Amino acid sequence: MTQHSRDTPQFYLTAPSPCPYLPGRHERKVFTHLVGDKAGDLNDLLTHGGFRRSQSIAYRPACDQCRACVSVRVIANEFRPSRNFRKILARNADIIGEQRSAVPTSEQYSVFRAYLDRRHRHGGMADMTVLDYAMMVEDSHVETRIIEYRKRSVDSGITGRGDELIAVALTDVLSDGLSMVYSFFEPSEESRSLGTFMILDHITRARRLGLPYVYLGYWIEGSKKMDYKGRFLPQQRLAPSGWLRIDASGEVPSEPQD
């Protein structure tokens, strides 16, 4: 990659491919590379514009006749857990979240492999090897962290550390929030609602860090895989006019948020 392309991002468009979220549709993506000293600033700017990061690539849907993918960010300081969310928090009171540098481990991959085999065996990531997983974690030119979620042990009160690893979140730290890049969990612990729990934990972490938002990626109404993101309110959704606030009542204020 030339120095010019490092300083001035070049954008590319993918060929159409079947949409993984809405049957009968096709998707296209616009993408660019996140490399060099300015990768963090560029990732911040592009995330604000609806892009997502995957390794050293930032991408955004660019489908010809569909705008179903809507970028969503939770307003951390104003979020109040519902009764159902409080039950999930109580159900996972025995879990400790430990933030680490973005370094892959065989323990993480074991959980990742079990997660894919149970929940996404026919998905695009189904054949990922341990080396592919390592690239997913390490190939980042921005500030990225791993948060490991472990069950409390008899020594946790002394050491502050957990024991058995049951969930992992790969997270970018932005200037105005936390961006959840990818998360996975041990499928045998499915009754804990660990996907929801990790989002709730990230909202708490953002609040503690003084960061206003938690970026959840794309909300897709009508998609079982993505529709759940609409439950974390209040939130902002990116529209052509800017970020629009969605309250618990479902109302959309007329003024967009920059």
NORNORNOR-V416623 format. One record per run of one state. SS is the DSSP state (@ for helix, = for strand, . for the rest). FROM is the first residue (numbers start at 1). LEN is the number of residues. If there is no record, write none. Layout:
BEGIN
SS FROM LEN
SS FROM LEN
END
This chain:
BEGIN
. 1 2
@ 3 5
. 8 4
= 12 2
. 14 3
= 17 2
. 19 7
= 26 2
. 28 1
= 29 5
. 34 5
@ 39 10
. 49 3
= 52 3
. 55 2
= 57 5
. 62 8
= 70 6
@ 76 3
. 79 4
@ 83 9
. 92 3
= 95 7
. 102 4
@ 106 14
. 120 10
@ 130 9
. 139 5
= 144 9
. 153 3
@ 156 4
. 160 2
= 162 12
. 174 3
= 177 9
. 186 1
@ 187 6
. 193 1
@ 194 16
. 210 3
= 213 7
. 220 7
@ 227 5
. 232 3
= 235 5
. 240 2
= 242 5
. 247 5
= 252 1
. 253 4
= 257 1
. 258 1
END
